[in-house]
Amino acid sequence: MNFNELKQIIQQIQKTIPCKDCKRPFPDANIHIIGTVMNEGFLAAHCDHCKNKTLLSVFFKANRISKKGEAKTPHDIRTVQPDEVLDMHNFLKDFDGDFSSLFSRHEV
């Protein structure tokens, strides 16, 4: 993910994802990039008005144009399967937000 793509993502977030509590857009200075890998990224947003903090997971779909003008998606992108969405839903339903505990668990 390059700088221009990150700027586009931040602009899109400001247009489409307001603060969930007060419904105001997040200012540029309050959207922070936590990290990116390929076309995925994690961002944190903070609302000055109500002090709400939001963690965002984003995916930037970069279309590539072939010689014939047909849009192509990168070969490493795969579709999320319905079972994967259900698995995540079931996990998040009981998740208490304690990431320290989550990542320190030892499988036996």
DSSP file (Angstrom, degrees, kcal/mol; ACC not computed):
  #  RESIDUE AA STRUCTURE BP1 BP2  ACC     N-H-->O    O-->H-N    N-H-->O    O-->H-N    TCO  KAPPA ALPHA  PHI   PSI    X-CA   Y-CA   Z-CA
    1    1 A M              0   0    0      0, 0.0     2,-0.1     0, 0.0    37,-0.1   0.000 360.0 360.0 360.0 126.5    0.0    0.0    0.0
    2    2 A N     >  -     0   0    0      1,-0.1     4,-2.2     4,-0.0     5,-0.2  -0.429 360.0 -95.8 -99.0 176.4    1.6    3.3   -1.0
    3    3 A F  H  > S+     0   0    0      1,-0.2     4,-2.4     2,-0.2     5,-0.2   0.889 122.0  51.1 -59.3 -43.9    1.1    6.8    0.4
    4    4 A N  H  > S+     0   0    0      1,-0.2     4,-2.1     2,-0.2    -1,-0.2   0.885 109.6  50.8 -63.3 -38.2   -1.5    7.9   -2.2
    5    5 A E  H  > S+     0   0    0      2,-0.2     4,-2.3     1,-0.2    -1,-0.2   0.908 109.8  50.3 -65.3 -40.6   -3.6    4.8   -1.5
    6    6 A L  H  X S+     0   0    0     -4,-2.2     4,-2.5     2,-0.2    -2,-0.2   0.903 109.0  51.4 -63.6 -40.5   -3.4    5.5    2.3
    7    7 A K  H  X S+     0   0    0     -4,-2.4     4,-2.3     1,-0.2    -1,-0.2   0.908 110.1  49.9 -61.6 -40.9   -4.5    9.1    1.6
    8    8 A Q  H  X S+     0   0    0     -4,-2.1     4,-2.4     2,-0.2    -2,-0.2   0.904 110.1  50.4 -63.9 -41.1   -7.5    7.8   -0.4
    9    9 A I  H  X S+     0   0    0     -4,-2.3     4,-2.6     2,-0.2    -2,-0.2   0.930 110.5  48.8 -63.5 -44.9   -8.4    5.4    2.4
   10   10 A I  H  X S+     0   0    0     -4,-2.5     4,-2.3     1,-0.2    -2,-0.2   0.909 111.8  49.4 -62.3 -41.9   -8.3    8.2    5.0
   11   11 A Q  H  X S+     0   0    0     -4,-2.3     4,-1.6     2,-0.2    -1,-0.2   0.902 111.5  49.4 -62.8 -40.6  -10.5   10.4    2.7
   12   12 A Q  H  X S+     0   0    0     -4,-2.4     4,-2.4     2,-0.2     5,-0.3   0.898 109.2  52.2 -66.4 -40.2  -13.0    7.5    2.2
   13   13 A I  H  X S+     0   0    0     -4,-2.6     4,-2.8     1,-0.2    -1,-0.2   0.927 108.5  50.9 -60.2 -44.5  -13.1    6.9    6.0
   14   14 A Q  H  < S+     0   0    0     -4,-2.3    -1,-0.2     1,-0.2    -2,-0.2   0.839 114.8  43.7 -63.6 -32.4  -13.9   10.6    6.6
   15   15 A K  H  < S+     0   0    0     -4,-1.6    -1,-0.2    -5,-0.1    -2,-0.2   0.840 129.2  21.7 -79.2 -34.2  -16.7   10.4    4.0
   16   16 A T  H  < S+     0   0    0     -4,-2.4    -3,-0.2     1,-0.2    -2,-0.2   0.621 113.9  57.5-116.8 -15.3  -18.3    7.2    5.1
   17   17 A I     <  +     0   0    0     -4,-2.8     9,-0.4    -5,-0.3    -1,-0.2  -0.792  61.5 177.6-125.1  90.1  -17.4    6.2    8.6
   18   18 A P        -     0   0    0      0, 0.0     6,-0.1     0, 0.0     2,-0.1  -0.334  49.5 -71.0 -79.7 170.2  -18.4    8.9   11.2
   19   19 A C     >  -     0   0    0      5,-3.1     4,-1.6     1,-0.2    27,-0.0  -0.395  42.7-136.1 -56.7 133.2  -17.8    8.5   14.9
   20   20 A K  T  4 S+     0   0    0      1,-0.2    -1,-0.2     2,-0.2    34,-0.0   0.755  98.4  42.8 -69.7 -22.0  -20.3    5.8   16.1
   21   21 A D  T  4 S+     0   0    0      3,-0.1    -1,-0.2     1,-0.1    -2,-0.0   0.928 131.5  15.0 -89.1 -51.4  -21.3    7.9   19.2
   22   22 A C  T  4 S-     0   0    0      2,-0.1    -2,-0.2    30,-0.0    -1,-0.1   0.488  90.9-130.3-107.0  -3.3  -21.6   11.5   18.0
   23   23 A K     <  +     0   0    0     -4,-1.6    -3,-0.1     1,-0.2     0, 0.0   0.622  59.5 137.6  67.5  15.5  -21.8   10.9   14.2
   24   24 A R        -     0   0    0     -6,-0.1    -5,-3.1     1,-0.1    -1,-0.2  -0.630  59.4-104.7 -88.5 150.9  -19.1   13.5   13.4
   25   25 A P        -     0   0    0      0, 0.0   -11,-0.1     0, 0.0    -1,-0.1  -0.431  35.0-111.0 -71.4 150.0  -16.3   12.8   10.9
   26   26 A F        -     0   0    0     -9,-0.4    21,-0.1   -13,-0.2     5,-0.1  -0.671  33.2-123.1 -78.9 131.2  -12.9   12.0   12.2
   27   27 A P    >   -     0   0    0      0, 0.0     3,-1.8     0, 0.0    19,-0.2  -0.379  23.1-109.9 -71.1 155.4  -10.3   14.8   11.4
   28   28 A D  G >  S+     0   0    0      1,-0.3     3,-1.9     2,-0.2    -2,-0.0   0.901 117.8  56.2 -47.9 -48.8   -7.2   13.9    9.4
   29   29 A A  G 3  S+     0   0    0      1,-0.3    -1,-0.3     3,-0.0    -3,-0.0   0.657 104.4  54.6 -64.5 -15.0   -5.0   14.4   12.5
   30   30 A N  G <  S+     0   0    0     -3,-1.8    16,-1.8    16,-0.0     2,-0.6   0.274  87.6  85.7-105.3  10.7   -7.0   11.8   14.5
   31   31 A I  E <   -A   45   0A   0     -3,-1.9     2,-0.4    14,-0.2    14,-0.2  -0.955  61.5-174.3-112.0 115.4   -6.7    8.9   12.0
   32   32 A H  E     -A   44   0A   0     12,-3.3    12,-2.9    -2,-0.6     2,-0.6  -0.898  23.6-129.9-116.4 137.2   -3.5    7.0   12.6
   33   33 A I  E     -A   43   0A   0     -2,-0.4    10,-0.2    10,-0.2     3,-0.1  -0.748  20.9-178.4 -85.1 119.5   -2.1    4.1   10.6
   34   34 A I  E     -     0   0A   0      8,-2.6     2,-0.3    -2,-0.6     9,-0.2   0.887  62.8 -41.9 -83.0 -44.6   -1.2    1.3   12.9
   35   35 A G  E     -A   42   0A   0      7,-1.6     7,-2.8     2,-0.0    -1,-0.3  -0.945  48.4-147.1-178.1 158.6    0.2   -0.9   10.2
   36   36 A T  E     -A   41   0A   0     -2,-0.3     2,-0.3     5,-0.2     5,-0.2  -0.978   5.3-172.4-137.2 150.8   -0.2   -2.2    6.6
   37   37 A V  E >   -A   40   0A   0      3,-2.4     3,-2.5    -2,-0.3     2,-0.2  -0.945  67.5 -49.9-142.1 119.7    0.5   -5.4    4.7
   38   38 A M  T 3  S-     0   0    0     -2,-0.3     0, 0.0     1,-0.3     0, 0.0  -0.355 126.2 -15.5  53.9-116.2    0.1   -5.5    1.0
   39   39 A N  T 3  S+     0   0    0     -2,-0.2    21,-3.4    -3,-0.1     2,-0.3   0.097 122.5  85.9-105.9  20.9   -3.5   -4.1    0.4
   40   40 A E  E <   +AB  37  59A   0     -3,-2.5    -3,-2.4    19,-0.2     2,-0.3  -0.891  51.2 171.8-120.3 151.9   -4.7   -4.4    4.0
   41   41 A G  E     -AB  36  58A   0     17,-2.3    17,-3.1    -2,-0.3     2,-0.4  -0.996  26.9-138.2-156.0 158.4   -4.3   -2.0    6.9
   42   42 A F  E     +AB  35  57A   0     -7,-2.8    -8,-2.6    -2,-0.3    -7,-1.6  -0.981  26.6 179.7-118.1 131.6   -5.2   -1.3   10.5
   43   43 A L  E     -AB  33  56A   0     13,-2.8    13,-3.7    -2,-0.4     2,-0.4  -0.934  18.0-145.9-129.4 152.6   -6.0    2.3   11.5
   44   44 A A  E     -AB  32  55A   0    -12,-2.9   -12,-3.3    -2,-0.3     2,-0.4  -0.963  14.2-165.7-118.0 137.6   -7.1    3.9   14.7
   45   45 A A  E     -AB  31  54A   0      9,-3.0     9,-3.0    -2,-0.4     2,-0.4  -0.963   1.6-164.7-125.2 142.2   -9.4    6.9   14.8
   46   46 A H  E     - B   0  53A   0    -16,-1.8     2,-0.6    -2,-0.4     7,-0.2  -0.991  13.2-141.1-129.1 130.8  -10.1    9.2   17.8
   47   47 A C     >  -     0   0    0      5,-2.7     4,-1.5    -2,-0.4   -21,-0.1  -0.815   4.1-161.5 -94.2 121.6  -13.0   11.6   18.1
   48   48 A D  T  4 S+     0   0    0     -2,-0.6    -1,-0.2     2,-0.2   -22,-0.1   0.841  88.0  54.1 -65.8 -33.7  -12.1   15.0   19.7
   49   49 A H  T  4 S+     0   0    0      1,-0.2    -1,-0.2     3,-0.1    -2,-0.0   0.964 128.3  10.2 -70.9 -54.0  -15.8   15.7   20.5
   50   50 A C  T  4 S-     0   0    0      2,-0.1    -1,-0.2     0, 0.0    -2,-0.2   0.438  94.3-122.8-110.1  -0.3  -16.9   12.7   22.4
   51   51 A K     <  +     0   0    0     -4,-1.5     2,-0.1     1,-0.2    -3,-0.1   0.633  54.4 157.7  69.7  15.9  -13.4   11.0   23.0
   52   52 A N        -     0   0    0     -5,-0.1    -5,-2.7    -6,-0.1     2,-0.4  -0.469  28.8-151.5 -69.8 142.6  -14.6    7.7   21.3
   53   53 A K  E     -B   46   0A   0     -7,-0.2     2,-0.4    -2,-0.1    -7,-0.2  -0.962  11.9-170.4-118.5 137.5  -11.8    5.5   19.9
   54   54 A T  E     -B   45   0A   0     -9,-3.0    -9,-3.0    -2,-0.4     2,-0.5  -0.982  15.0-149.5-130.9 137.1  -12.3    3.3   16.9
   55   55 A L  E     -B   44   0A   0     -2,-0.4     2,-0.4   -11,-0.2   -11,-0.2  -0.919  21.0-164.0-103.7 128.2  -10.1    0.5   15.4
   56   56 A L  E     -B   43   0A   0    -13,-3.7   -13,-2.8    -2,-0.5     2,-0.5  -0.933  13.7-161.9-118.1 135.4  -10.5    0.1   11.6
   57   57 A S  E     -B   42   0A   0     -2,-0.4     2,-0.3   -15,-0.2   -15,-0.2  -0.973  22.6-175.2-110.6 124.1   -9.5   -2.8    9.4
   58   58 A V  E     -B   41   0A   0    -17,-3.1   -17,-2.3    -2,-0.5     2,-0.4  -0.874  20.1-159.6-124.6 153.8   -9.4   -1.8    5.8
   59   59 A F  E     -B   40   0A   0     -2,-0.3     2,-0.7   -19,-0.2   -19,-0.2  -0.993  11.4-151.9-130.4 123.7   -8.7   -3.5    2.5
   60   60 A F        -     0   0    0    -21,-3.4     2,-0.9    -2,-0.4   -55,-0.0  -0.861   8.7-152.7 -99.8 112.7   -7.7   -1.5   -0.6
   61   61 A K        -     0   0    0     -2,-0.7     2,-0.7    12,-0.0    -2,-0.0  -0.757  11.2-164.9 -89.4 106.5   -8.8   -3.2   -3.8
   62   62 A A        -     0   0    0     -2,-0.9     2,-0.3     2,-0.0    -2,-0.0  -0.825   5.3-153.8 -94.7 115.1   -6.4   -2.1   -6.5
   63   63 A N        -     0   0    0     -2,-0.7     2,-0.4    10,-0.1    10,-0.2  -0.683   4.3-152.5 -85.9 140.2   -7.7   -2.8  -10.0
   64   64 A R  E     -C   72   0B   0      8,-3.4     8,-3.6    -2,-0.3     2,-0.5  -0.927  10.4-135.6-112.4 139.5   -5.2   -3.4  -12.7
   65   65 A I  E     -C   71   0B   0     -2,-0.4     6,-0.2     6,-0.2     2,-0.1  -0.818  16.5-148.6 -98.4 127.1   -6.1   -2.6  -16.3
   66   66 A S    >   -     0   0    0      4,-2.3     3,-1.7    -2,-0.5    -1,-0.0  -0.268  35.7 -94.4 -82.6 176.9   -5.0   -5.1  -19.0
   67   67 A K  T 3  S+     0   0    0      1,-0.3    -1,-0.1     2,-0.1    -2,-0.0   0.806 127.0  53.7 -63.0 -29.2   -4.1   -4.2  -22.5
   68   68 A K  T 3  S-     0   0    0      2,-0.1    -1,-0.3     1,-0.0     3,-0.1   0.433 121.4-106.9 -86.3   1.5   -7.7   -4.8  -23.6
   69   69 A G  S <  S+     0   0    0     -3,-1.7     2,-0.4     1,-0.3    -2,-0.1   0.563  73.2 140.3  87.4   8.7   -9.0   -2.4  -21.0
   70   70 A E        -     0   0    0      1,-0.0    -4,-2.3    -5,-0.0    -1,-0.3  -0.697  54.3-119.8 -87.9 136.1  -10.4   -5.1  -18.7
   71   71 A A  E     -C   65   0B   0     -2,-0.4     2,-0.4    -6,-0.2    -6,-0.2  -0.537  30.8-168.3 -73.4 136.6  -10.0   -4.7  -15.0
   72   72 A K  E     -C   64   0B   0     -8,-3.6    -8,-3.4    -2,-0.2     3,-0.0  -0.966  12.6-140.6-124.4 142.8   -8.0   -7.4  -13.2
   73   73 A T        -     0   0    0     -2,-0.4   -10,-0.1   -10,-0.2   -12,-0.0  -0.744  39.5 -88.4 -97.1 152.2   -7.7   -8.0   -9.5
   74   74 A P    >   -     0   0    0      0, 0.0     3,-1.5     0, 0.0    -1,-0.1  -0.261  34.4-123.4 -58.3 145.6   -4.3   -9.0   -8.1
   75   75 A H  T 3  S+     0   0    0      1,-0.3    -2,-0.0    -3,-0.0     0, 0.0   0.692 105.5  62.9 -66.6 -20.1   -3.8  -12.8   -8.0
   76   76 A D  T 3  S+     0   0    0      2,-0.0     2,-0.5     0, 0.0    -1,-0.3   0.442  80.4  99.4 -88.2   2.4   -3.2  -13.0   -4.3
   77   77 A I    <   -     0   0    0     -3,-1.5     2,-0.3    -4,-0.0    -4,-0.1  -0.750  52.3-175.7 -88.9 131.0   -6.7  -11.7   -3.4
   78   78 A R        -     0   0    0     -2,-0.5     2,-0.2     3,-0.0    -2,-0.0  -0.921  28.7-104.7-124.8 155.4   -9.2  -14.4   -2.4
   79   79 A T        -     0   0    0     -2,-0.3     2,-0.4     1,-0.1     0, 0.0  -0.544  33.1-117.5 -77.6 137.2  -12.9  -14.1   -1.6
   80   80 A V        -     0   0    0     -2,-0.2    -1,-0.1     1,-0.0     0, 0.0  -0.624  33.6-131.9 -73.7 129.3  -13.9  -14.3    2.0
   81   81 A Q    >>  -     0   0    0     -2,-0.4     4,-1.6     1,-0.1     3,-0.7  -0.511  14.0-117.2 -84.4 150.8  -16.1  -17.4    2.4
   82   82 A P  H 3> S+     0   0    0      0, 0.0     4,-2.2     0, 0.0     5,-0.2   0.860 115.3  55.9 -55.2 -38.0  -19.5  -17.3    4.2
   83   83 A D  H 3> S+     0   0    0      1,-0.2     4,-2.6     2,-0.2     5,-0.1   0.848 103.9  54.3 -64.6 -32.9  -18.2  -19.8    6.8
   84   84 A E  H <> S+     0   0    0     -3,-0.7     4,-2.2     2,-0.2    -1,-0.2   0.891 107.9  49.4 -67.0 -38.8  -15.3  -17.5    7.6
   85   85 A V  H  X S+     0   0    0     -4,-1.6     4,-2.5     2,-0.2    -2,-0.2   0.920 112.3  47.8 -64.9 -43.7  -17.7  -14.6    8.3
   86   86 A L  H  X S+     0   0    0     -4,-2.2     4,-2.8     2,-0.2    -2,-0.2   0.903 110.0  52.6 -64.2 -41.1  -19.8  -16.8   10.6
   87   87 A D  H  X S+     0   0    0     -4,-2.6     4,-2.1     2,-0.2    -2,-0.2   0.927 111.7  45.6 -59.4 -45.0  -16.6  -18.0   12.4
   88   88 A M  H  X S+     0   0    0     -4,-2.2     4,-2.9     2,-0.2     5,-0.2   0.905 111.8  52.1 -65.5 -41.5  -15.6  -14.4   13.0
   89   89 A H  H  X S+     0   0    0     -4,-2.5     4,-1.9     1,-0.2    -2,-0.2   0.933 110.7  47.8 -58.9 -46.7  -19.1  -13.5   14.1
   90   90 A N  H  X S+     0   0    0     -4,-2.8     4,-0.7     1,-0.2    -1,-0.2   0.878 113.3  48.2 -64.2 -37.9  -19.1  -16.4   16.6
   91   91 A F  H >X S+     0   0    0     -4,-2.1     3,-0.8    -5,-0.2     4,-0.6   0.948 113.6  45.5 -65.5 -48.6  -15.7  -15.4   17.9
   92   92 A L  H 3< S+     0   0    0     -4,-2.9     3,-0.3     1,-0.2    -2,-0.2   0.772  99.3  70.9 -68.9 -26.1  -16.6  -11.7   18.3
   93   93 A K  H 3< S+     0   0    0     -4,-1.9    -1,-0.2     1,-0.2    -2,-0.2   0.854 113.7  26.5 -58.2 -36.1  -19.9  -12.5   20.0
   94   94 A D  H << S+     0   0    0     -3,-0.8     2,-0.3    -4,-0.7    -1,-0.2   0.398  93.3 117.3-108.2   1.1  -18.1  -13.7   23.1
   95   95 A F     <  -     0   0    0     -4,-0.6    -3,-0.0    -3,-0.3    -4,-0.0  -0.551  47.1-162.3 -76.0 129.7  -14.9  -11.6   22.8
   96   96 A D        -     0   0    0     -2,-0.3    -1,-0.1     2,-0.1     3,-0.1   0.424  44.2-106.6 -93.5   0.8  -14.5   -9.2   25.7
   97   97 A G  S    S+     0   0    0      1,-0.2     2,-1.4     2,-0.0     3,-0.2   0.488  74.2 138.2  90.4   2.9  -11.9   -7.0   24.0
   98   98 A D     >  +     0   0    0      1,-0.2     4,-1.8     2,-0.1    -1,-0.2  -0.657  20.0 170.1 -87.0  89.9   -8.9   -8.2   26.1
   99   99 A F  H  > S+     0   0    0     -2,-1.4     4,-2.6     2,-0.2     5,-0.2   0.840  73.3  60.1 -70.1 -33.6   -6.2   -8.6   23.4
  100  100 A S  H  > S+     0   0    0      1,-0.2     4,-0.9     2,-0.2    -1,-0.2   0.937 110.0  42.2 -59.3 -46.2   -3.4   -9.2   26.0
  101  101 A S  H  > S+     0   0    0      1,-0.2     4,-0.6     2,-0.2     3,-0.4   0.896 112.6  54.8 -66.6 -40.2   -5.2  -12.3   27.2
  102  102 A L  H >< S+     0   0    0     -4,-1.8     3,-0.7     1,-0.2    -2,-0.2   0.917 112.6  40.9 -59.6 -46.0   -6.1  -13.4   23.7
  103  103 A F  H 3< S+     0   0    0     -4,-2.6    -1,-0.2     1,-0.2    -2,-0.2   0.559 111.6  56.3 -85.1  -7.3   -2.5  -13.3   22.5
  104  104 A S  H 3< S+     0   0    0     -4,-0.9    -1,-0.2    -3,-0.4    -2,-0.2   0.446  78.3 117.0-100.6  -0.5   -1.0  -14.8   25.6
  105  105 A R    <<  -     0   0    0     -3,-0.7     2,-0.5    -4,-0.6    -3,-0.0  -0.424  56.2-145.7 -67.3 139.4   -3.1  -17.9   25.5
  106  106 A H        -     0   0    0     -2,-0.1     2,-0.3     2,-0.0    -2,-0.1  -0.938   8.2-136.8-111.4 123.5   -1.2  -21.1   25.1
  107  107 A E              0   0    0     -2,-0.5     0, 0.0     1,-0.1     0, 0.0  -0.576 360.0 360.0 -75.7 138.3   -2.7  -23.9   23.1
  108  108 A V              0   0    0     -2,-0.3    -1,-0.1     0, 0.0    -2,-0.0   0.389 360.0 360.0-106.3 360.0   -2.2  -27.4   24.7
